[in-house]
Amino acid sequence: MNSQIVVQDICFIRADPDRPLYFYCAAAPVIRVTDSNQPAVQLQIFRNDRDPETVYYATLSLQTLLVSSHEAAQAAANASPDIPRDAILMPLQAIACSATLDIPGLIASQTSKTALNDEQNCYLFTRLSAPDNIALLAALMATPATTPIAVSYKIDYLQQLPPSTFELEARWDRVYQFLQQSFGFNLLIFSVDIEETSARLISEKIVTIKVRETDPNSHIKQAGAELTQILLSEFFTPAFGDVSTQSKPKAGFYLQRLDVKDIEQRRLSGRLSETTVVRRSLYPQALFPELVKGTDYRPENVIIESDLQDDFFAHRVVHINLLTSDLDSNIQLVVARLRYGENSQPFTFRKGDIQPKTFRMPSLLDPKTGKMLWPVEYDFTVYFNQAFGGITSVSSGSLQTEMDAIYLDLDSVYGRYDFAIKAASQFDWGWYQSVLVTLRCRHMLLPASSVSRRFQISETSPQADYPVMLPNPDLYLFDVTKEYSSAVNSPHLPAVLNEPTSQDIALFSTLYPQRIVTISASLAWEDVEQAIVSASYPWSPTDSDAILQQVFTFTESGPTLQRFSADQPDPARLTVNLEIWLTWRPGKGGGRPDYLQTATVHDSIDIATLH
């Protein structure tokens, strides 16, 4: 299901197959800028203060983000013939996001997690040691148009699919082995290669197509397209690489190094006869000229030469910073731990104490070269208030840096989900008096680790919002239970629906096909004061007492046409029974009956024809 539309640098994703609901996101990253429009990019070259020709190393750092707003999305949607004018637009909620920095020919691709906020901001950095590479990059960055730096985002999100005509079944560890044998980890491949691989996986029966009918071959093209989406989302990272026939780096993908032991637990493919929420990805990408376009890019401000004294190498110094300027109100404490050789030291951040900290240890020397060892291992843990159960924590896992500064991206280890529960504008509250919605967020690897919340939706409270912070949100499954309570005098069945969900939860009043009979009363109102009609529909083929009923009142001043609409689980059952009580005006009955019975299989009836 390819539901992505790009208009005016905004990517739209069809979020609901039954409604004009679209998520939006920036189609390409940009560089963060200061108040004076200076881009947040710097190449810092470290030299010997006594011999400037001796270059020790260089660091490249840049901050990127995805910028979109509701106003820009609305303008882009209005300009697209593919998006209806009444479309509902919501910002895309990512369950995981990363950004990859590429400088083909100079560094290996480096991937970092991004924040899971509205901007997916990311601090990207790398270290260069070879003097020739440093000189080349500095020369290229003097002119942005010639700079081969590229940034590729991968955003994972939840896509709701309607019941499918087929399912894909596989042992995904075997699929991953097939990909390793086909590509390896260092080959830049393109989407057409992955499409061809999808076809091979299906033709060689590593991935099978499950269908209701006997011949699955009629679904091969659709299945191949869906399998391509699955492979891209689960197994590949976007990147730029050198291509001999191209003057600029070309966008492609690398196979990720993964542990696929939990892949079986994820819903990847659409399901037969079942609404499904699957994981999908999109890939905003940009080359350096596009990143800094519109900024006040000045090489003399971007390329900085710093002279180091000999004692600089006596200690390994790392400055520890928070990437965000303030802590979320739910965060109680952040603990960072840095390790250099056998030495380790913790550092804490909390409200009122978010200033940078400094890690300083005597240098360790490489026994072979006699030079300082640069790698410092670190991790950080965030303690925060969760929706239920008090304070919980989440860790970044082990990280490593060769830089002299690190930026702790707290937003990369938890996600803030904003669930929106809303009754459709056409919801008929005459059918159901309320809907009890239970939302559950369940951890895939820790079934006991779940959060849930209930919401009573009614005509007076037709919507609710639920923000929740979740650690490692890509490891959560979301599902919802909707309990419908029938209204008084309503021919509609109470119902309980259980289904997976994304962040947008819509409620509809039509849960079954409807048996509709239009009842009219073209009576002589000078004779009749009132008519009461009871319409009964025996909806069950096995239970004679299963009746849906509604009572209508007709008067001279009221409507002469009313509609009986009842849930019809069995389309073969058409009979609707009618009981009619007539109240005659004084002296007008003339011996005519005041009670009538009839039944109809038609779609309309006029009770005036019955007496």
C-alpha positions in Angstrom: 0.0 0.0 0.0 1.9 3.1 -1.2 0.0 5.9 0.4 2.6 8.7 0.3 2.1 11.9 -1.6 4.7 14.7 -1.7 3.6 18.3 -2.4 5.6 21.5 -1.8 8.2 19.7 0.3 5.5 18.1 2.5 5.0 14.4 2.6 1.4 13.3 3.2 0.4 9.7 4.3 -3.1 8.4 3.9 -3.7 7.3 7.5 -7.2 5.8 7.3 -8.6 3.8 4.4 -12.2 4.8 5.4 -11.7 8.6 6.0 -9.8 11.5 4.5 -7.3 11.5 7.3 -3.7 12.3 6.4 -0.5 12.5 8.4 2.1 15.1 7.3 5.8 15.4 7.6 8.6 17.4 6.0 9.8 15.6 2.8 13.5 16.7 3.4 15.6 17.7 6.3 17.1 21.2 6.8 19.9 22.6 9.0 19.1 24.2 12.3 19.8 28.0 12.2 20.5 30.5 14.9 18.6 33.8 15.4 21.0 35.4 12.9 20.3 32.7 10.3 23.7 31.1 10.8 23.6 27.3 10.0 24.4 24.9 12.8 27.3 23.2 11.0 31.0 23.4 11.9 34.2 21.8 10.7 36.8 22.3 13.5 40.4 21.5 12.5 42.8 21.0 15.4 46.5 21.8 14.7 49.8 22.0 16.6 50.1 25.5 18.0 53.8 25.6 17.3 53.6 24.0 13.8 50.2 24.9 12.1 51.1 22.6 9.2 50.7 19.6 11.6 47.0 18.7 11.7 46.0 16.3 14.4 42.4 15.7 13.6 39.1 17.4 12.7 35.5 17.2 13.8 32.4 17.8 11.8 29.1 18.5 13.6 25.8 19.6 12.3 22.2 19.8 13.7 19.4 18.8 11.3 15.6 18.7 11.7 12.4 18.2 9.8 10.3 21.4 9.7 6.6 21.3 8.9 3.6 23.2 10.3 -0.1 22.8 10.0 -0.3 26.0 8.0 2.3 24.8 5.4 0.6 21.3 5.3 -2.8 22.9 4.7 -1.4 25.1 1.9 0.3 22.1 0.2 -2.9 20.0 0.6 -5.0 22.7 -1.0 -2.5 22.6 -4.0 -2.8 18.9 -4.5 -5.5 17.3 -6.7 -4.9 14.0 -4.8 -5.9 15.3 -1.4 -9.6 16.1 -0.8 -10.5 19.6 0.4 -12.1 18.3 3.5 -9.1 16.2 4.5 -8.1 16.1 8.2 -4.4 16.8 8.6 -2.4 15.7 11.6 1.4 15.7 12.2 3.0 12.3 11.7 3.7 10.4 15.0 7.0 8.5 14.7 7.6 5.3 16.7 11.3 5.4 15.8 13.5 7.8 13.9 17.2 7.9 12.9 19.4 10.0 10.7 22.5 8.9 8.7 25.4 11.2 7.9 27.3 10.4 4.7 30.4 11.8 3.2 31.1 9.3 0.4 34.8 8.5 0.1 35.8 10.2 3.3 33.9 8.5 6.2 31.7 5.4 6.7 28.0 6.1 7.1 27.2 7.1 10.7 23.7 6.7 12.0 22.3 8.4 15.1 18.9 8.3 16.7 16.8 11.5 16.4 14.4 13.1 18.8 10.8 11.7 18.6 9.3 15.2 18.9 7.6 17.2 16.1 10.9 18.2 14.5 12.9 15.0 14.8 16.0 17.1 15.5 19.3 15.3 15.4 22.9 16.1 16.4 25.2 14.5 13.8 29.0 14.4 14.2 32.0 12.6 12.9 35.8 12.7 13.4 38.4 12.7 10.6 42.0 11.7 11.2 43.7 11.7 7.8 45.2 15.1 7.0 44.5 14.7 3.2 40.8 14.0 3.9 40.6 17.0 6.2 42.1 19.3 3.7 39.8 18.0 0.9 36.7 18.4 3.0 37.7 21.9 4.1 38.3 22.9 0.4 34.9 21.4 -0.6 33.0 23.1 2.2 34.2 26.5 1.0 31.5 26.1 -1.7 28.3 24.4 -0.5 27.4 23.3 -4.0 30.5 21.1 -4.2 30.2 19.6 -0.7 29.4 15.9 -0.7 27.8 15.8 2.7 24.3 14.2 2.8 21.8 13.4 5.5 19.2 10.6 5.3 16.3 10.2 7.8 14.4 7.0 8.4 11.1 7.5 10.1 9.1 4.5 11.3 5.4 5.0 11.8 2.2 3.0 12.2 0.0 2.5 9.1 -3.6 1.2 9.5 -4.6 -1.2 6.7 -8.1 -2.4 5.9 -8.8 -6.2 5.7 -6.6 -7.5 3.0 -7.1 -10.0 0.2 -3.9 -11.7 1.1 -1.3 -12.2 3.8 2.5 -12.7 3.6 3.9 -15.4 5.8 7.6 -16.1 6.4 10.3 -17.0 8.9 11.8 -13.5 8.9 15.2 -14.8 10.2 15.4 -16.8 6.9 14.5 -13.7 4.9 17.3 -11.8 6.7 19.8 -14.5 5.9 18.7 -14.4 2.3 19.3 -10.6 2.2 22.8 -11.0 3.8 23.7 -13.6 1.1 22.4 -11.3 -1.6 23.8 -8.0 -0.6 26.2 -8.1 2.4 26.5 -5.1 4.6 28.7 -2.7 2.5 27.0 -2.6 -0.8 24.9 0.5 -1.7 21.7 -0.8 -3.2 18.7 0.9 -4.7 14.9 0.4 -4.4 14.8 -1.4 -7.7 17.2 -4.0 -6.4 14.9 -4.5 -3.3 11.9 -4.8 -5.6 13.7 -7.6 -7.6 14.7 -9.3 -4.3 11.1 -9.2 -3.2 10.0 -11.0 -6.3 12.7 -13.6 -5.8 11.7 -14.2 -2.2 8.2 -14.9 -3.3 9.1 -17.0 -6.3 11.5 -19.1 -4.2 8.8 -19.6 -1.6 10.8 -18.1 1.2 7.9 -15.7 1.6 4.5 -17.3 0.8 1.2 -15.7 -0.1 -1.9 -16.8 2.0 -5.2 -16.2 0.3 -8.8 -17.4 0.7 -9.1 -18.7 -2.9 -7.0 -21.5 -4.3 -4.7 -19.4 -6.6 -2.4 -17.0 -4.9 -0.6 -16.1 -8.2 -3.2 -13.4 -8.9 -1.7 -11.4 -6.0 2.0 -11.7 -6.9 2.3 -8.0 -8.0 0.6 -6.6 -4.9 2.4 -9.0 -2.6 5.8 -8.0 -4.1 5.0 -4.3 -3.5 4.0 -4.9 0.1 7.0 -7.1 0.7 9.3 -4.3 -0.6 7.8 -2.0 2.0 8.3 -4.5 4.7 12.0 -5.1 3.7 12.7 -1.4 3.6 11.1 -0.7 7.0 12.7 -3.6 8.8 16.1 -4.4 7.3 17.5 -1.4 5.5 19.0 2.1 6.3 18.9 4.9 3.8 22.3 6.3 2.7 24.2 8.2 0.0 27.1 6.6 -1.8 29.5 7.2 -4.6 28.3 5.9 -8.0 30.9 6.0 -10.8 28.4 7.3 -13.4 27.1 10.1 -11.1 28.6 13.5 -10.5 26.8 13.7 -7.1 26.3 11.1 -4.4 23.3 8.9 -5.1 20.6 7.9 -2.6 20.3 4.3 -1.8 20.2 1.8 1.1 22.5 -0.4 3.1 21.5 -3.6 4.8 21.4 -3.1 8.6 23.1 -5.4 11.1 20.2 -6.6 13.2 19.1 -9.1 15.8 15.9 -10.5 14.2 14.9 -12.8 17.1 11.9 -10.7 17.9 10.8 -10.0 14.3 8.1 -12.7 14.5 6.2 -10.7 17.1 5.8 -7.7 14.8 2.8 -7.2 12.5 4.3 -6.7 9.1 1.7 -7.7 6.6 -2.0 -6.9 6.1 -4.4 -9.6 7.5 -7.3 -11.4 5.9 -10.7 -10.2 7.3 -9.0 -8.0 9.9 -8.0 -4.4 10.3 -4.3 -4.3 10.8 -1.7 -1.8 12.0 1.7 -2.3 10.4 5.0 -0.7 10.7 6.1 1.4 7.6 8.9 3.9 6.9 9.6 7.0 5.0 13.0 8.5 4.0 13.4 12.3 4.0 16.9 13.0 2.5 19.0 16.0 1.4 22.4 16.9 0.1 24.4 19.6 1.7 23.4 22.4 -0.7 19.8 21.7 0.0 20.4 21.5 3.8 21.9 25.0 4.0 19.8 26.6 1.3 18.4 30.0 2.5 20.8 30.3 5.4 23.7 32.8 5.8 26.4 30.2 5.1 29.8 31.7 5.5 32.8 29.4 5.1 34.9 31.6 7.5 32.3 30.9 10.3 31.8 27.2 9.4 35.5 26.1 9.0 37.3 26.8 12.3 41.0 26.1 12.9 42.0 25.6 16.6 45.6 25.4 17.8 46.4 22.8 20.5 49.2 23.0 23.0 51.2 19.8 23.8 49.5 19.3 27.1 46.1 19.0 25.4 46.9 15.3 24.9 47.7 14.7 28.6 44.0 14.3 29.4 41.0 13.0 27.6 38.3 15.6 28.1 34.7 15.3 27.1 32.0 18.0 27.6 28.6 16.5 28.4 25.6 18.5 27.2 21.8 18.1 27.0 20.7 18.4 23.4 17.5 20.2 24.5 17.6 23.4 26.4 15.2 22.3 29.1 13.9 19.1 30.7 10.4 17.8 30.0 8.1 18.3 33.1 7.8 14.5 33.5 11.6 13.9 33.7 12.9 13.6 37.2 16.5 12.8 36.7 19.1 12.1 33.9 22.2 10.1 34.8 25.1 9.9 32.3 28.0 7.4 32.8 31.3 7.8 31.0 34.0 5.2 30.8 37.6 5.6 29.6 39.7 2.5 30.1 39.1 1.3 33.7 37.9 4.7 34.8 34.3 5.7 35.0 32.3 8.6 36.3 28.6 9.4 36.6 27.0 12.8 35.9 23.5 14.0 36.8 21.1 16.5 35.3 17.8 17.6 36.8 15.5 20.6 36.9 17.6 23.6 37.8 20.8 21.8 37.1 21.1 21.3 33.3 24.4 23.0 32.7 27.2 21.1 30.8 29.4 18.8 32.7 33.1 17.9 32.1 34.6 14.4 32.1 38.4 14.6 32.5 40.8 11.6 32.8 44.5 11.1 32.2 45.2 10.0 28.7 45.7 6.4 27.8 48.2 5.6 25.1 48.0 3.1 22.3 50.9 0.7 23.0 51.7 0.4 19.3 51.6 4.0 18.2 52.2 5.8 21.4 49.3 8.1 20.6 46.3 9.0 22.8 43.4 6.6 22.7 40.3 8.6 21.8 37.2 6.3 22.3 35.1 7.0 25.4 32.1 4.8 26.1 29.0 6.3 27.6 25.3 5.7 28.2 22.6 7.7 29.9 19.4 6.8 31.8 16.3 8.9 31.9 14.0 8.6 35.0 10.5 10.0 34.3 6.9 9.8 35.5 4.9 7.4 33.4 1.1 7.3 32.9 0.7 4.5 35.5 2.9 3.1 38.2 4.9 6.1 39.1 8.5 6.6 38.1 10.2 4.4 35.4 13.5 4.6 33.6 14.8 4.0 30.1 18.5 3.7 29.1 20.2 4.7 25.8 22.3 1.5 25.7 26.1 1.6 25.2 27.4 4.5 23.0 30.9 5.6 22.0 32.5 8.9 21.0 35.8 10.1 19.8 34.7 13.7 20.0 35.4 16.3 22.7 31.7 16.9 23.3 28.6 14.7 23.5 25.0 15.8 23.4 22.5 13.6 25.2 19.3 13.4 23.1 16.8 12.5 25.7 13.9 12.5 23.2 15.5 9.7 21.3 14.8 7.1 24.1 11.2 7.8 24.7 8.3 8.9 22.6 5.3 11.2 23.5 2.2 9.8 21.9 -0.8 12.0 21.5 -3.8 9.7 21.0 -6.9 11.4 19.6 -10.2 9.7 20.2 -13.1 11.2 18.3 -16.6 10.3 17.2 -17.1 10.8 13.4 -19.1 13.9 12.6 -21.9 11.7 11.1 -22.1 9.6 14.3 -25.8 9.0 15.1 -26.2 9.4 18.9 -29.8 8.2 18.5 -28.3 4.8 17.8 -25.8 4.6 20.7 -25.9 6.5 23.9 -22.1 6.1 24.6 -18.9 4.3 23.6 -16.5 3.2 26.3 -13.0 3.2 24.7 -10.1 1.3 26.4 -6.7 2.1 24.9 -3.8 -0.2 25.7 -0.1 0.2 25.0 1.6 -3.2 25.3 5.3 -3.9 25.3 6.2 -6.7 22.7 9.0 -8.2 24.7 7.5 -7.6 28.2 3.8 -8.5 28.1 3.4 -7.5 31.7 4.7 -4.0 30.9 1.6 -2.2 29.6 -0.4 1.0 30.2 -4.1 1.4 29.6 -6.7 4.1 29.9 -10.5 4.3 29.6 -12.6 7.1 28.0 -16.3 7.5 27.9 -17.3 9.1 24.6 -20.9 10.5 24.3 -22.9 13.2 22.5 -21.9 15.7 25.1 -18.2 14.5 25.2 -17.6 13.4 21.6 -13.8 13.4 21.8 -10.8 12.9 24.1 -7.1 13.3 24.0 -4.5 11.2 25.8 -0.8 12.1 25.8 1.5 9.4 27.1 5.3 9.0 27.4 6.6 5.6 26.4 10.2 4.4 26.5 11.4 2.7 23.3 8.0 3.3 21.5 9.0 1.1 18.6 8.7 -1.9 20.9 5.0 -1.2 21.8 1.9 -2.5 20.2 -1.3 -0.4 20.5 -4.8 -1.7 20.5 -8.2 -0.5 21.5 -11.5 -1.9 22.7 -14.7 0.0 21.8 -17.8 -0.9 23.8 -21.0 0.4 22.2 -24.1 0.9 24.5 -27.3 1.1 22.6 -29.6 4.1 23.1 -33.1 3.8 24.4 -35.6 3.0 21.6 -32.7 2.1 19.2 -32.8 -1.0 16.9 -29.0 -1.4 17.2 -27.0 -4.2 18.8 -24.6 -3.4 21.7 -21.1 -4.3 20.5 -17.5 -4.8 21.6 -14.8 -4.3 19.0 -11.2 -5.1 19.6 -8.6 -3.9 17.0 -5.1 -2.6 16.7 -4.8 1.1 16.4 -2.5 4.0 15.5 -2.6 7.4 17.3 -5.9 8.3 15.7 -9.0 6.5 17.0 -12.2 7.1 15.1 -15.7 6.0 16.2 -18.5 5.2 13.7 -22.1 4.4 14.5 -22.7 2.1 11.6 -21.3 -1.3 12.7 -23.4 -3.6 10.5 -25.3 -3.4 7.2 -28.7 -1.8 7.8 -32.2 -3.1 7.2 -33.9 0.2 6.3 -37.7 0.7 5.9 -39.1 4.1 5.3 -42.5 4.4 7.1 -44.9 7.1 6.0 -48.3 8.1 7.4 -50.4 10.0 4.8 -53.4 9.8 7.0 -56.5 11.9 7.1 -55.5 14.0 10.0 -58.9 15.5 10.4 -59.9 12.0 11.5 -56.7 10.7 13.2 -55.2 12.5 16.2 -52.1 10.2 16.5 -50.5 7.0 15.2 -48.0 5.0 17.1 -45.9 2.5 15.1 -43.8 -0.2 16.6 -41.3 -1.7 14.1 -39.7 -5.0 15.1 -36.9 -6.8 13.2 -36.1 -10.4 14.1 -32.4 -10.2 13.2 -31.2 -13.7 14.3 -31.8 -16.9 12.2 -31.3 -19.0 15.4 -32.9 -17.0 18.2 -36.6 -16.2 17.8 -36.4 -13.9 20.8 -33.7 -11.7 19.3 -35.7 -8.7 18.3 -34.6 -5.1 17.4 -37.4 -2.7 17.9 -38.2 1.0 17.6 -41.3 3.0 18.2 -42.4 6.0 16.1 -45.1 8.6 16.8 -46.9 10.3 13.9 -49.1 13.4 14.4 -50.5 16.1 12.1 -47.8 18.6 13.2 -45.0 16.1 13.1 -43.1 14.4 10.3 -45.1 12.2 8.0 -42.0 10.2 6.9 -39.7 8.4 9.4 -37.0 5.8 8.8 -36.5 2.5 10.6 -32.8 1.5 10.4 -31.8 -1.6 12.2 -28.6 -3.6 12.3 -28.7 -6.5 9.8 -26.0 -9.1 10.5 -27.8 -11.5 8.2 -28.5 -9.9 4.8 -31.0 -12.6 3.9 -33.4 -11.6 6.7 -35.7 -8.9 5.4 -39.0 -9.2 7.2 -39.9 -6.2 9.4 -43.1 -6.6 11.6 -45.2 -3.6 12.3 -47.8 -2.9 15.0 -49.9 0.2 14.6 -52.1 2.0 17.2 -54.4 4.7 15.9 -56.0 7.3 18.1 -59.2 8.6 16.4 -60.6 12.0 17.0 -63.9 12.1 18.8 -66.7 10.7 16.6 -64.3 9.9 13.7 -63.5 6.3 14.3 -66.7 5.0 12.7 -66.0 1.4 13.7 -62.6 1.4 12.1 -59.9 -0.5 14.0 -57.5 1.3 16.3 -54.9 -1.6 16.2 -53.3 -3.1 13.1 -50.6 -5.7 12.4 -48.6 -6.3 9.3 -45.2 -7.3 8.0 -43.1 -6.2 5.0 -40.0 -7.2 3.1 -40.1 -4.0 1.1 -38.0 -0.8 1.7 -41.0 1.4 2.3 -44.6 1.3 3.6 -47.5 3.7 4.0 -49.6 2.8 7.0 -52.5 4.8 5.5 -53.0 1.9 3.1 -53.6 -0.6 5.9 -57.0 0.5 7.2 
